[in-house]
């Protein structure tokens, strides 16, 4: 009786160990099935986030809080789940992934946590074809307005966003991506540019600078607004000089302005 009890105990413990191992492997597989390639530079593609690995990627972001208190990233997500569908066997495809959102941890560059939160996002990714993953673009609110307006963010200089995307396969399997680390510069007025052609003629005669509030007759280029004002893309002061933001018209009011010697 003792030998049978001992044998039964060992078999039970062995099965439990194998079960735990299987669960561990399953989690690891899910984390590798979905991955974030990077943040797409939408300013280089007519403000369109293309689900293509040839899209230009940002090495870092910029949030100019003189114009915005949030940062939205267009992330490129890949799906490495293999195809399961078969027309011949009347089997539907279950490896497509419906994206539901992202988890973001925001820290200072030295690792101090500023916030941890989930944000809603949508997207749909086809499974891999052979060794080629399927791709989709998804917009993620990396810095929400409530946090972007805080002193913790505005005084940081740089923050690091740790982004994980999550969703469900059509086979009802929850998947979470690997983590992407994305640095974001935080500044006030650093994206505004003051070209000589945008200086008001009256100010130019007085050897001062005041950004014109209308297109100059001597200005030959047409200024295009960035996709998201105050995010990533520098812009001409004429795009904001008619607002009440003082640093737009007067560079001396801009803490980020450094005159060229």
MIVEXSE-962691 format. One record per residue (C-alpha): residue number from 1; residue in one letter; x, y, z. Coordinates in nm, 2 decimals. Example, Ala and Ser with C-alpha at 12.3 -4.5 7.8 and 13.67 -1.06 7.14 Angstrom:
! MIVEXSE-962691
+-----+------+--------+--------+--------+
:  nr : rest :     c1 :     c2 :     c3 :
+-----+------+--------+--------+--------+
:   1 :    A :   1.23 :  -0.45 :   0.78 :
:   2 :    S :   1.37 :  -0.11 :   0.71 :
+-----+------+--------+--------+--------+
This chain:
! MIVEXSE-962691
+-----+------+--------+--------+--------+
:  nr : rest :     c1 :     c2 :     c3 :
+-----+------+--------+--------+--------+
:   1 :    X :   0.00 :   0.00 :   0.00 :
:   2 :    X :   0.28 :   0.24 :   0.08 :
:   3 :    X :   0.46 :   0.17 :  -0.25 :
:   4 :    X :   0.14 :   0.23 :  -0.44 :
:   5 :    X :   0.08 :   0.55 :  -0.25 :
:   6 :    X :   0.43 :   0.67 :  -0.31 :
:   7 :    X :   0.41 :   0.59 :  -0.68 :
:   8 :    X :   0.08 :   0.76 :  -0.72 :
:   9 :    X :   0.22 :   1.07 :  -0.54 :
:  10 :    X :   0.52 :   1.08 :  -0.77 :
:  11 :    X :   0.31 :   1.05 :  -1.08 :
:  12 :    X :   0.08 :   1.32 :  -0.97 :
:  13 :    X :   0.36 :   1.56 :  -0.89 :
:  14 :    X :   0.52 :   1.48 :  -1.23 :
:  15 :    X :   0.20 :   1.56 :  -1.42 :
:  16 :    X :   0.17 :   1.89 :  -1.22 :
:  17 :    X :   0.52 :   1.98 :  -1.31 :
:  18 :    X :   0.46 :   1.91 :  -1.68 :
:  19 :    X :   0.14 :   2.11 :  -1.67 :
:  20 :    X :   0.33 :   2.41 :  -1.52 :
:  21 :    X :   0.60 :   2.37 :  -1.78 :
:  22 :    X :   0.33 :   2.38 :  -2.06 :
:  23 :    X :   0.18 :   2.69 :  -1.91 :
:  24 :    X :   0.52 :   2.86 :  -1.90 :
:  25 :    X :   0.59 :   2.77 :  -2.26 :
:  26 :    X :   0.25 :   2.90 :  -2.37 :
:  27 :    X :   0.31 :   3.24 :  -2.21 :
:  28 :    X :   0.65 :   3.27 :  -2.37 :
:  29 :    X :   0.50 :   3.18 :  -2.71 :
:  30 :    X :   0.23 :   3.44 :  -2.68 :
:  31 :    X :   0.49 :   3.71 :  -2.60 :
:  32 :    X :   0.69 :   3.62 :  -2.91 :
:  33 :    X :   0.39 :   3.59 :  -3.14 :
:  34 :    X :   0.31 :   3.96 :  -3.12 :
:  35 :    X :   0.58 :   4.22 :  -3.14 :
:  36 :    X :   0.61 :   4.60 :  -3.18 :
:  37 :    X :   0.85 :   4.70 :  -3.46 :
:  38 :    X :   0.86 :   5.07 :  -3.37 :
:  39 :    X :   0.69 :   5.41 :  -3.40 :
:  40 :    X :   0.60 :   5.52 :  -3.75 :
:  41 :    X :   0.70 :   5.87 :  -3.87 :
:  42 :    X :   0.36 :   5.98 :  -4.01 :
:  43 :    X :   0.50 :   6.32 :  -4.11 :
:  44 :    X :   0.70 :   6.14 :  -4.38 :
:  45 :    X :   0.40 :   5.96 :  -4.53 :
:  46 :    X :   0.13 :   6.23 :  -4.57 :
:  47 :    X :   0.00 :   6.17 :  -4.21 :
:  48 :    X :  -0.08 :   5.81 :  -4.29 :
:  49 :    X :   0.04 :   5.52 :  -4.07 :
:  50 :    X :   0.12 :   5.25 :  -4.33 :
:  51 :    X :   0.14 :   4.89 :  -4.21 :
:  52 :    X :   0.47 :   4.84 :  -4.39 :
:  53 :    X :   0.82 :   4.77 :  -4.26 :
:  54 :    X :   0.95 :   5.01 :  -4.53 :
:  55 :    X :   0.78 :   5.30 :  -4.34 :
:  56 :    X :   1.02 :   5.55 :  -4.18 :
:  57 :    X :   1.05 :   5.50 :  -3.81 :
:  58 :    X :   1.12 :   5.75 :  -3.53 :
:  59 :    X :   1.42 :   5.69 :  -3.31 :
:  60 :    X :   1.26 :   5.91 :  -3.05 :
:  61 :    X :   0.96 :   6.14 :  -3.02 :
:  62 :    X :   0.91 :   6.50 :  -2.92 :
:  63 :    X :   0.62 :   6.66 :  -2.72 :
:  64 :    X :   0.62 :   7.04 :  -2.72 :
:  65 :    X :   0.39 :   7.12 :  -2.43 :
:  66 :    X :   0.35 :   7.48 :  -2.55 :
:  67 :    X :   0.10 :   7.33 :  -2.81 :
:  68 :    X :   0.00 :   6.99 :  -2.67 :
:  69 :    X :  -0.03 :   6.80 :  -2.35 :
:  70 :    X :  -0.04 :   6.45 :  -2.50 :
:  71 :    X :   0.16 :   6.22 :  -2.73 :
:  72 :    X :   0.01 :   5.97 :  -2.97 :
:  73 :    X :   0.22 :   5.71 :  -3.14 :
:  74 :    X :   0.14 :   5.51 :  -3.45 :
:  75 :    X :   0.31 :   5.18 :  -3.37 :
:  76 :    X :   0.38 :   4.91 :  -3.62 :
:  77 :    X :   0.28 :   4.57 :  -3.48 :
:  78 :    X :   0.38 :   4.23 :  -3.62 :
:  79 :    X :   0.20 :   3.89 :  -3.59 :
:  80 :    X :   0.40 :   3.57 :  -3.61 :
:  81 :    X :   0.12 :   3.32 :  -3.54 :
:  82 :    X :   0.11 :   3.07 :  -3.83 :
:  83 :    X :  -0.19 :   3.02 :  -4.05 :
:  84 :    X :  -0.44 :   2.76 :  -3.94 :
:  85 :    X :  -0.71 :   2.80 :  -4.19 :
:  86 :    X :  -0.77 :   2.55 :  -4.48 :
:  87 :    X :  -1.04 :   2.57 :  -4.75 :
:  88 :    X :  -0.99 :   2.21 :  -4.84 :
:  89 :    X :  -1.06 :   2.10 :  -4.48 :
:  90 :    X :  -1.33 :   2.36 :  -4.42 :
:  91 :    X :  -1.12 :   2.50 :  -4.13 :
:  92 :    X :  -1.15 :   2.87 :  -4.05 :
:  93 :    X :  -0.85 :   3.09 :  -3.99 :
:  94 :    X :  -0.80 :   3.14 :  -3.61 :
:  95 :    X :  -0.45 :   3.31 :  -3.61 :
:  96 :    X :  -0.57 :   3.65 :  -3.71 :
:  97 :    X :  -0.53 :   3.89 :  -3.42 :
:  98 :    X :  -0.77 :   4.17 :  -3.32 :
:  99 :    X :  -0.58 :   4.44 :  -3.13 :
: 100 :    X :  -0.76 :   4.58 :  -2.82 :
: 101 :    X :  -0.51 :   4.83 :  -2.68 :
: 102 :    X :  -0.17 :   4.88 :  -2.51 :
: 103 :    X :  -0.02 :   4.89 :  -2.17 :
: 104 :    X :   0.22 :   5.18 :  -2.11 :
: 105 :    X :   0.47 :   5.24 :  -1.83 :
: 106 :    X :   0.62 :   5.59 :  -1.84 :
: 107 :    X :   0.94 :   5.65 :  -1.66 :
: 108 :    X :   1.22 :   5.90 :  -1.63 :
: 109 :    X :   1.55 :   5.80 :  -1.81 :
: 110 :    X :   1.69 :   5.69 :  -1.47 :
: 111 :    X :   1.40 :   5.45 :  -1.42 :
: 112 :    X :   1.17 :   5.64 :  -1.18 :
: 113 :    X :   0.81 :   5.55 :  -1.27 :
: 114 :    X :   0.58 :   5.84 :  -1.36 :
: 115 :    X :   0.27 :   5.64 :  -1.45 :
: 116 :    X :   0.14 :   5.29 :  -1.56 :
: 117 :    X :  -0.18 :   5.27 :  -1.75 :
: 118 :    X :  -0.38 :   5.09 :  -2.02 :
: 119 :    X :  -0.50 :   5.27 :  -2.33 :
: 120 :    X :  -0.76 :   5.16 :  -2.59 :
: 121 :    X :  -0.65 :   5.09 :  -2.95 :
: 122 :    X :  -0.78 :   4.90 :  -3.25 :
: 123 :    X :  -0.62 :   4.71 :  -3.53 :
: 124 :    X :  -0.64 :   4.38 :  -3.71 :
: 125 :    X :  -0.34 :   4.17 :  -3.81 :
: 126 :    X :  -0.33 :   3.87 :  -4.05 :
: 127 :    X :  -0.12 :   3.57 :  -3.96 :
: 128 :    X :   0.23 :   3.51 :  -4.09 :
: 129 :    X :   0.27 :   3.38 :  -4.44 :
: 130 :    X :   0.56 :   3.14 :  -4.44 :
: 131 :    X :   0.84 :   3.32 :  -4.25 :
: 132 :    X :   0.69 :   3.67 :  -4.32 :
: 133 :    X :   0.48 :   3.81 :  -4.03 :
: 134 :    X :   0.16 :   4.00 :  -4.08 :
: 135 :    X :   0.16 :   4.37 :  -3.99 :
: 136 :    X :  -0.08 :   4.63 :  -3.88 :
: 137 :    X :  -0.05 :   4.99 :  -3.76 :
: 138 :    X :  -0.22 :   5.10 :  -3.43 :
: 139 :    X :  -0.25 :   5.45 :  -3.27 :
: 140 :    X :  -0.15 :   5.44 :  -2.90 :
: 141 :    X :  -0.21 :   5.73 :  -2.66 :
: 142 :    X :   0.13 :   5.70 :  -2.50 :
: 143 :    X :   0.11 :   6.02 :  -2.29 :
: 144 :    X :  -0.25 :   6.11 :  -2.19 :
: 145 :    X :  -0.34 :   6.48 :  -2.14 :
: 146 :    X :  -0.39 :   6.44 :  -1.77 :
: 147 :    X :  -0.03 :   6.31 :  -1.73 :
: 148 :    X :   0.12 :   6.54 :  -2.00 :
: 149 :    X :   0.00 :   6.84 :  -1.81 :
: 150 :    X :   0.17 :   6.73 :  -1.49 :
: 151 :    X :   0.50 :   6.87 :  -1.36 :
: 152 :    X :   0.64 :   6.52 :  -1.34 :
: 153 :    X :   0.63 :   6.50 :  -1.72 :
: 154 :    X :   0.70 :   6.87 :  -1.81 :
: 155 :    X :   1.01 :   6.89 :  -1.58 :
: 156 :    X :   1.15 :   6.55 :  -1.69 :
: 157 :    X :   1.33 :   6.67 :  -2.01 :
: 158 :    X :   1.31 :   6.32 :  -2.14 :
: 159 :    X :   1.07 :   6.03 :  -2.06 :
: 160 :    X :   1.08 :   5.66 :  -2.16 :
: 161 :    X :   0.76 :   5.50 :  -2.27 :
: 162 :    X :   0.76 :   5.12 :  -2.23 :
: 163 :    X :   0.48 :   4.99 :  -2.47 :
: 164 :    X :   0.32 :   4.65 :  -2.48 :
: 165 :    X :   0.03 :   4.59 :  -2.73 :
: 166 :    X :  -0.23 :   4.33 :  -2.65 :
: 167 :    X :  -0.52 :   4.16 :  -2.83 :
: 168 :    X :  -0.71 :   3.83 :  -2.90 :
: 169 :    X :  -0.67 :   3.58 :  -3.18 :
: 170 :    X :  -0.99 :   3.46 :  -3.35 :
: 171 :    X :  -0.92 :   3.14 :  -3.17 :
: 172 :    X :  -0.99 :   3.31 :  -2.84 :
: 173 :    X :  -0.62 :   3.32 :  -2.73 :
: 174 :    X :  -0.50 :   3.63 :  -2.55 :
: 175 :    X :  -0.17 :   3.76 :  -2.68 :
: 176 :    X :   0.06 :   4.03 :  -2.55 :
: 177 :    X :   0.35 :   4.17 :  -2.74 :
: 178 :    X :   0.71 :   4.21 :  -2.65 :
: 179 :    X :   0.80 :   4.55 :  -2.50 :
: 180 :    X :   0.91 :   4.85 :  -2.70 :
: 181 :    X :   1.12 :   5.12 :  -2.53 :
: 182 :    X :   1.05 :   5.46 :  -2.69 :
: 183 :    X :   1.22 :   5.78 :  -2.56 :
: 184 :    X :   1.02 :   6.11 :  -2.58 :
: 185 :    X :   1.18 :   6.46 :  -2.55 :
: 186 :    X :   0.96 :   6.70 :  -2.34 :
: 187 :    X :   1.01 :   7.07 :  -2.42 :
: 188 :    X :   0.84 :   7.41 :  -2.45 :
: 189 :    X :   0.86 :   7.59 :  -2.78 :
: 190 :    X :   1.14 :   7.36 :  -2.92 :
: 191 :    X :   0.95 :   7.28 :  -3.24 :
: 192 :    X :   0.89 :   7.64 :  -3.35 :
: 193 :    X :   1.12 :   7.77 :  -3.62 :
: 194 :    X :   1.18 :   8.15 :  -3.70 :
: 195 :    X :   1.31 :   8.17 :  -4.06 :
: 196 :    X :   1.42 :   8.51 :  -4.19 :
: 197 :    X :   1.15 :   8.50 :  -4.45 :
: 198 :    X :   0.88 :   8.49 :  -4.18 :
: 199 :    X :   1.01 :   8.81 :  -4.00 :
: 200 :    X :   0.77 :   9.10 :  -4.02 :
: 201 :    X :   0.92 :   9.37 :  -4.25 :
: 202 :    X :   0.87 :   9.64 :  -3.99 :
: 203 :    X :   1.05 :   9.44 :  -3.73 :
: 204 :    X :   1.33 :   9.36 :  -3.97 :
: 205 :    X :   1.39 :   9.73 :  -4.03 :
: 206 :    X :   1.43 :   9.77 :  -3.66 :
: 207 :    X :   1.68 :   9.48 :  -3.64 :
: 208 :    X :   1.44 :   9.28 :  -3.43 :
: 209 :    X :   1.23 :   8.97 :  -3.50 :
: 210 :    X :   0.85 :   8.95 :  -3.49 :
: 211 :    X :   0.69 :   8.66 :  -3.68 :
: 212 :    X :   0.45 :   8.79 :  -3.94 :
: 213 :    X :   0.08 :   8.72 :  -3.88 :
: 214 :    X :   0.01 :   8.67 :  -4.25 :
: 215 :    X :   0.21 :   8.53 :  -4.54 :
: 216 :    X :   0.49 :   8.76 :  -4.64 :
: 217 :    X :   0.50 :   8.88 :  -5.00 :
: 218 :    X :   0.87 :   8.79 :  -5.01 :
: 219 :    X :   0.80 :   8.44 :  -4.88 :
: 220 :    X :   0.83 :   8.19 :  -5.17 :
: 221 :    X :   0.76 :   7.86 :  -4.99 :
: 222 :    X :   0.43 :   7.73 :  -4.87 :
: 223 :    X :   0.44 :   7.62 :  -4.51 :
: 224 :    X :   0.26 :   7.29 :  -4.44 :
: 225 :    X :   0.12 :   7.22 :  -4.09 :
: 226 :    X :   0.26 :   6.91 :  -3.92 :
: 227 :    X :   0.03 :   6.61 :  -3.88 :
: 228 :    X :   0.00 :   6.67 :  -3.51 :
: 229 :    X :   0.09 :   7.03 :  -3.40 :
: 230 :    X :   0.34 :   7.02 :  -3.11 :
: 231 :    X :   0.45 :   6.66 :  -3.18 :
: 232 :    X :   0.77 :   6.55 :  -3.35 :
: 233 :    X :   0.77 :   6.78 :  -3.65 :
: 234 :    X :   0.92 :   7.13 :  -3.64 :
: 235 :    X :   0.71 :   7.41 :  -3.80 :
: 236 :    X :   0.72 :   7.77 :  -3.91 :
: 237 :    X :   0.62 :   8.03 :  -3.66 :
: 238 :    X :   0.36 :   8.17 :  -3.91 :
: 239 :    X :   0.15 :   7.86 :  -3.84 :
: 240 :    X :   0.09 :   7.99 :  -3.48 :
: 241 :    X :   0.18 :   8.36 :  -3.47 :
: 242 :    X :  -0.19 :   8.47 :  -3.49 :
: 243 :    X :  -0.26 :   8.28 :  -3.16 :
: 244 :    X :  -0.22 :   8.40 :  -2.81 :
: 245 :    X :   0.09 :   8.19 :  -2.76 :
: 246 :    X :   0.35 :   8.47 :  -2.71 :
: 247 :    X :   0.65 :   8.26 :  -2.80 :
: 248 :    X :   0.51 :   8.21 :  -3.16 :
: 249 :    X :   0.56 :   8.57 :  -3.26 :
: 250 :    X :   0.85 :   8.66 :  -3.03 :
: 251 :    X :   1.14 :   8.43 :  -3.01 :
: 252 :    X :   1.27 :   8.61 :  -2.70 :
: 253 :    X :   0.97 :   8.46 :  -2.52 :
: 254 :    X :   1.07 :   8.11 :  -2.62 :
: 255 :    X :   1.28 :   7.93 :  -2.35 :
: 256 :    X :   1.40 :   7.68 :  -2.62 :
: 257 :    X :   1.51 :   7.94 :  -2.87 :
: 258 :    X :   1.88 :   7.97 :  -2.94 :
: 259 :    X :   1.97 :   8.24 :  -3.19 :
: 260 :    X :   2.23 :   8.14 :  -3.45 :
: 261 :    X :   2.55 :   8.33 :  -3.40 :
+-----+------+--------+--------+--------+
